[in-house]
């Protein structure tokens, strides 16, 4: 943190600041690592719903006290205590690896900080998903507080949806016109950017895939016990009974236990922080998931994995564009199933494709940062 504060910040990242979301914290860290090739980088603090400096001071004070509060509340004998423990570990990760600078995306402080940046990069994650946010927050996620002197680009920005709301379309049209270069992480994003603004967009790799596996291993902190042998699950939905049987059968056959992320039935795993998420994937025997970033980290660590359709859907009915694009890029269309095990992944081919897509994404970013 001190190193950032003692240097003039040249590049600001505008992203989703969600301490509860593993993918969000890890993509934020990864994008910061990628952008360090171009200057001093920091993530923008987004106090998007405040208008008075005193409210910002109050929020900053709460942010400082929250780790202490979390430790106190974690002693509570309830399922909620697990949430506090996980949030505390996530807060610690953010403070250690992706601290926000004295850059604020709020109306009362805009002129004093954001405007001084050489470059603002919007991304990655679902920064442009207008289903969760107000028009004002969407405008901020499109960097409306920057001026014409600041280079404005997006890297692997995601809509996470196939269509935006009608009331969002004028916001996108106005703000996307200000971007000098636009990249997204899903094919549908290319279509949406063109429909909303008439501008071209390029698909690039999610920033987590731009960081080598060796670097990811370097931030792990011994969360997984030595010689632990386990199958890892990471489901945002709930596996069906048939899918659960497949998981249990695989674990029995290979002499593994099952570790379940974001499942309070497994408190040992539930409290994992972002770097623990990385370690759990790096040491798993096999992975079952329905999550985009679970796929990314399985690929990075050469894990065999199966992506299950969420219960109630069949075939590719729930395959959103970011998952479809990921599978297209790595020629892995067969890993997503209603049940059963996916065919074995050829990691020699995956590594060649990863090398190719990294080079293409880096070339795009080199051009965008020089424009």
N, C-alpha and C positions, 0 to 999 in steps of 0.2 A: 504493500500500500504506500509506504513512504517513498519508494522509488518512483511510483507514478506521480505522486504529488509534487516531487522535486523536479520534475521535467515538464517542459511544455508539451501538452497533449496535442497531437496532430490529427488523430483519427478517433472519432467517437462512434460507438456501436449503439444503435437503437434496436432493442429486441424486447421480447416478453420477459419480464422480471418475475419469474414464478419459482419460489424456493421449494415448492412441493413437487415439482415436475423434474424427474431425472433427465429426460431428453433435453429440456430447456436449459438446465444448468450446464450440461455437458456440451451442448452446441454453442453456448455462450463462451465457455472456456476455449473450445476448439477454434471458433472464429477469431477470438483474440490472438491465439497462437498463430493462425494463418496471416493475420494482418500485421503482425510484428515485423514482417519483412519490409513493410512500407513506412514505418514510423512508430511513434509512441502511441499506444492504444489504451483506451479506457471505455467502459460501458457507461452509458448515460443513465443517471438516476431519473426515474420517471415518476415525479409527483404530479400526476396528471389531473387530479381532481381537487387541487388546492389553489387558492388565489391570493393568499396572504402569506408573507414571510414567516409570521409567527407559527402558522400551521406546519410549515416545512420544518421549522426548528423542533416542534413537538414530535413530528414523525421521525426525525433523525434521532431524537432522544429515545423514543420508543425502540428504534432499531438497535440502539446500543444496549438497552436494558433487556431486550428480548431473549438473548442467550441465557441470562441469569434467571429470567422468568421461566424459560423452558426447562432449565435444570430443576427448578423447584417443582414445577407442575409434573415433571416426569416421574416424580416419586408417588404420584397418585396411582392407586391400585385399580386401574381401569384400562380399557382398550384405548381410550384417548391418550393415556400416557405414552403409548407407543408412537402416536402421531407427534407428540412433543419431542420425543427423543430423536425421531427421524428429522424433524424440522431443525432441531439444534445442530445435527450433523450437517445438514444442508447449509445452514447459516455459516457454519465453520468453513465449509468448502468454499462458499462464495467469498468470505472475508480473506481466505488464504490465496485463492487462485483467480477470482474475477471481481476484485473490489471495484465499486463504482467511484468515480472521481467527483470533484466538485463541479459537475456538469448537470444541469437540471433542465428537464423538459416541462417547464411550467410557465405560465404567462408572465408572472412577475419577475422572473430572473432571466428570461430568454436573451435579452440584449447583452448581458454581461458575460455569457459563457458559451452557449452553443454557437453563436454567430462567429466566434473567434476560431473555430475549427477549420482546418484545411480540408478535411474530408469527413463526411458522415456516411456510414454504411448501415443500411437497414437489413436485418436478417439475423439468423435464419429463423427457424420455427414458424408457427402459424401467426406471424405478425399481422397478416392482412385478412384474418378470419373475422368478418364483421358480425358474426352471430353472437359473439361474447362481449362486445364492447360498444360504447357509444360512438356517435359521429365525431365527437371531439377527440376521443382517444384514438380513433382510426386516423384522423388527421395528424395526430402526433406520431403515430406509427409510420406515417408517410413523410415524417420530418418537416412538417409545415412551419416549424420554428426557425429553420435555417434561412439564410439569405442567399442571394445569387452568387456571392463570392465563395461559398462553400461547395466543393464537389460533392454531389449526391448520387450514390449508387445503391443498389441492393445486391446482396449476395445470398443465394439460395433461399430467398423469401418464399413463404408458403401461404396460400389461401386456405388450404385444408378443406375446401368446399368446391362444388362444381359451379355454383352461381352465387353472386353477391346480391344483397338486398337492393331494391330500386333506389331507396334513399341514400345508399352509399355510392351509387354510380357517379354523381357529380363530384364527390370528394375524390374518388380515384382519378377521374378525368383531369381534374385541376392539378392534383399533386403529382401524379405520375409524369405529367408533362415536364416537370422540373428535374427529373432524373436524367443524368447523362448516360447511364448504363444500367440495365435491369437484367438480373439473373434470378431464376426461380429454381425450386428443387423438384417440381413435378410438371409433366407435360401439360396438364390442364391449366397450370399457371401461365404458360406461354399463350394459350388461347385467351384466357381472361385478360391478361395485360393488353393484348392486341385489340380485343373487343372494347375494353374500357378506355383505352388511350390512343389506339392506332400505332403504338410503338412496338418495336420488336423486343423479344426477351429470349434469353438463352437458358437452357437447363444445365445446371452445374451440380457437382457433388455436394451433399450435405457436409458442413465443415467437420463433423465428427469423423468422416471418412478421409479427410485430408490430412489428419494427424496419424502418424505411423503407430502401429501396435506397441512398439517398444517405448514410445513416449507415453502412451496411455498406461502401460505397466509401471512406469516410473512414478506415477502419482498415487499408486495404491499403498495402503498402510497396514496390511496384515489383518484385515477383517476376517478372512477365511482361515479356519484352523488348518494347520499342517496335515497333509494326507487326507483331507476331507474329500470324499468321493460322492458326487451328487448330480442329479438332473435338476436343471434350473427351469422354473416357469415364471413367465411375466405376462399376465393377462390384464388388459384394461376392461375386458368383459369377463364373463364367467364361463369356464369350459363346460361343455355338455357332459352328461354321464358317460357317453361313449368316448369322448375325448379324454376324460379323467381315467377311464380304464386303460386307454392306450398309454398314458403317462405312467401309471402304476405298473403296467406290464413291462414297459421298457426298463424302469428302475429295478424291478425284481430280477429281470433277466441279466442285467449288467452289474448287479450287486451295489446299487446306488441308493442313497436316500433322496428324497425330493425336497428341494429348497424352493420356497414360493415367495416371490417378491410381491409387495403391496397386498399381502394376504395376512390378516391379523391372526390367522390360525397358525402361522409360523412367526412368532414374535422375534426370534433370533435374526431372521432375515428381514423382517418388516422394517426394522430400525436403520437399515443400511442408508448411508449417505451417498452422494453422487460418485465419489471415488470408490466406495464399496460396491456400487453397481458395476463399475468397470471391473473390479477384481472378481466379482461373482461370475461375470461372463467369461473372463479370461481363464478361469479354472474349472468351468463346468464340463461335465462329460457329454452332455447333450442339452439342447435348449428347445423348449416348447413355448410359443408366444403368439400374441396377436398385435404386437407393437412395432412401429417403424424403427425406433432406435434399438430395440432388441435385435432386429435384423441387422442393423448397421454394425453393432458390436459383435454379433456372432460372426459376421463376415470378416471383420478385422482380426478376430482371434481364431479364425479357421475352425469354427464350431459347426458340427452337423446340427441342423435345426429343422423344425417343422413349424409352419405358421398355420394355426387353426382359424377357420372361419368362426365368427362369433355365433353362439347358439341362436337359432331362429333364422339363420341365413344359409343359403346353399350356393355352391359354386363360387363365382366371383361377385356375387351380389353386393357384398360389402367391401370390395376392394377399392379403397379410395385411390386417387391418382398418384399420391406420393409413393404408396406401396407398389402400384403398377409400374411406375417409372423406375423404382429401385430394381424390381425384378427384370424389367426390360434391359437396363444398363448392364446387369450382370448375368443375363440369360438364365434366370432362375424361376421361370414361370411355374415349374412343377412343385415348388416348395409349399404352396398354399393349398390346404386340403380341408375337407369337412371332417375327416377322421383318418387315422392310420399314420404311417411314417413316410416322410418325403424321401425321394431317391437321394442317394449319396451325392454330395456336392463335390465337384472337381475343383479343388482350390488352386491348382496350377492355372486353370483357365480363369478363375476369378481374380487371381493376382495379376495376370496379364491385363485383364480388363480394368482392374483398379489402377494399375500404373498408367494406362492409357487415359482414363477419365480424370485422374489427378492432373496429368500434364495438360489436358484440355481445359480443365477448370482453372488451373494456375495461369495458363496463357490468357484466358478471358480476363482474369483478375488483373494481370499485368497491364493489359491494354486499358482496362477501365480505370485503373489508378493513375495511368499516365495521361489520360485524355484531358 
